[in-house]
Amino acid sequence: MTDPFAAAVTLDLDHLHRQTAGDTALEREVLNLFLTQSATKLERIASAVSAPERRAAAHGLVGSARAIGALEVARLAALVERAEDGPSDTLSALRAAVRAVEDVIRRHLRS
């Protein structure tokens, strides 16, 4: 059984439900897509050699996180996207937030 408080903090399942018009198969597909792509997006952010490359990678994560209701991930990715300098402590916080969302998603998909 999932921890409803953890899910509410890291992943707004009501938002996801609205975004997918209650289609549970679509919800599962979107969540699996996030799981598949989040690590790649984080790696692109961390390995970016220029600010425009980092901003583009972070922007992609902002969009996918907002789509599923991972609002803290979206907020942190937006901070990285707007940062003038390279990766910082915000990137570490972003990684931790993505891991937390991934854990909630995995538990949700098993339920």
Contacts in CASP RR format, 6 or more apart in sequence:
PFRMAT RR
TARGET T0000
AUTHOR 0000-0000-0000
METHOD contacts of the structure
MODEL  1
MTDPFAAAVTLDLDHLHRQTAGDTALEREVLNLFLTQSATKLERIASAVS
APERRAAAHGLVGSARAIGALEVARLAALVERAEDGPSDTLSALRAAVRA
VEDVIRRHLRS
1 111 0 8 1.000
2 104 0 8 1.000
2 107 0 8 1.000
2 108 0 8 1.000
2 111 0 8 1.000
3 107 0 8 1.000
6 100 0 8 1.000
6 103 0 8 1.000
6 104 0 8 1.000
7 13 0 8 1.000
7 104 0 8 1.000
7 107 0 8 1.000
7 108 0 8 1.000
9 72 0 8 1.000
10 70 0 8 1.000
10 72 0 8 1.000
10 73 0 8 1.000
10 97 0 8 1.000
10 100 0 8 1.000
10 101 0 8 1.000
10 103 0 8 1.000
10 104 0 8 1.000
11 68 0 8 1.000
11 69 0 8 1.000
11 70 0 8 1.000
11 101 0 8 1.000
11 104 0 8 1.000
11 105 0 8 1.000
11 108 0 8 1.000
12 69 0 8 1.000
12 70 0 8 1.000
12 71 0 8 1.000
13 69 0 8 1.000
13 108 0 8 1.000
15 68 0 8 1.000
15 69 0 8 1.000
15 71 0 8 1.000
16 27 0 8 1.000
16 30 0 8 1.000
16 31 0 8 1.000
16 68 0 8 1.000
16 69 0 8 1.000
17 27 0 8 1.000
19 30 0 8 1.000
19 67 0 8 1.000
19 68 0 8 1.000
19 69 0 8 1.000
20 26 0 8 1.000
20 27 0 8 1.000
20 30 0 8 1.000
28 109 0 8 1.000
30 67 0 8 1.000
30 68 0 8 1.000
31 68 0 8 1.000
31 105 0 8 1.000
31 108 0 8 1.000
31 109 0 8 1.000
32 109 0 8 1.000
33 64 0 8 1.000
34 64 0 8 1.000
34 65 0 8 1.000
34 68 0 8 1.000
34 70 0 8 1.000
34 101 0 8 1.000
34 102 0 8 1.000
34 105 0 8 1.000
35 102 0 8 1.000
35 105 0 8 1.000
35 106 0 8 1.000
37 64 0 8 1.000
38 61 0 8 1.000
38 64 0 8 1.000
38 98 0 8 1.000
38 101 0 8 1.000
38 102 0 8 1.000
39 98 0 8 1.000
41 57 0 8 1.000
41 60 0 8 1.000
41 61 0 8 1.000
41 64 0 8 1.000
42 61 0 8 1.000
42 94 0 8 1.000
42 95 0 8 1.000
42 98 0 8 1.000
44 53 0 8 1.000
44 57 0 8 1.000
45 54 0 8 1.000
45 57 0 8 1.000
45 58 0 8 1.000
45 61 0 8 1.000
45 77 0 8 1.000
45 80 0 8 1.000
45 87 0 8 1.000
45 91 0 8 1.000
45 94 0 8 1.000
46 87 0 8 1.000
46 91 0 8 1.000
48 54 0 8 1.000
48 57 0 8 1.000
48 86 0 8 1.000
51 84 0 8 1.000
51 86 0 8 1.000
54 80 0 8 1.000
54 81 0 8 1.000
54 83 0 8 1.000
54 86 0 8 1.000
54 87 0 8 1.000
55 81 0 8 1.000
55 82 0 8 1.000
58 77 0 8 1.000
58 78 0 8 1.000
58 80 0 8 1.000
58 81 0 8 1.000
59 77 0 8 1.000
59 81 0 8 1.000
60 77 0 8 1.000
61 73 0 8 1.000
61 74 0 8 1.000
61 77 0 8 1.000
61 94 0 8 1.000
61 98 0 8 1.000
62 74 0 8 1.000
62 77 0 8 1.000
62 78 0 8 1.000
62 81 0 8 1.000
63 74 0 8 1.000
63 77 0 8 1.000
65 71 0 8 1.000
65 73 0 8 1.000
65 74 0 8 1.000
65 77 0 8 1.000
65 101 0 8 1.000
66 74 0 8 1.000
68 101 0 8 1.000
68 105 0 8 1.000
70 97 0 8 1.000
70 98 0 8 1.000
70 101 0 8 1.000
72 97 0 8 1.000
72 101 0 8 1.000
73 94 0 8 1.000
73 97 0 8 1.000
73 98 0 8 1.000
73 101 0 8 1.000
76 90 0 8 1.000
76 93 0 8 1.000
76 94 0 8 1.000
76 97 0 8 1.000
77 94 0 8 1.000
79 90 0 8 1.000
79 94 0 8 1.000
80 87 0 8 1.000
80 88 0 8 1.000
80 90 0 8 1.000
80 91 0 8 1.000
80 94 0 8 1.000
83 90 0 8 1.000
END
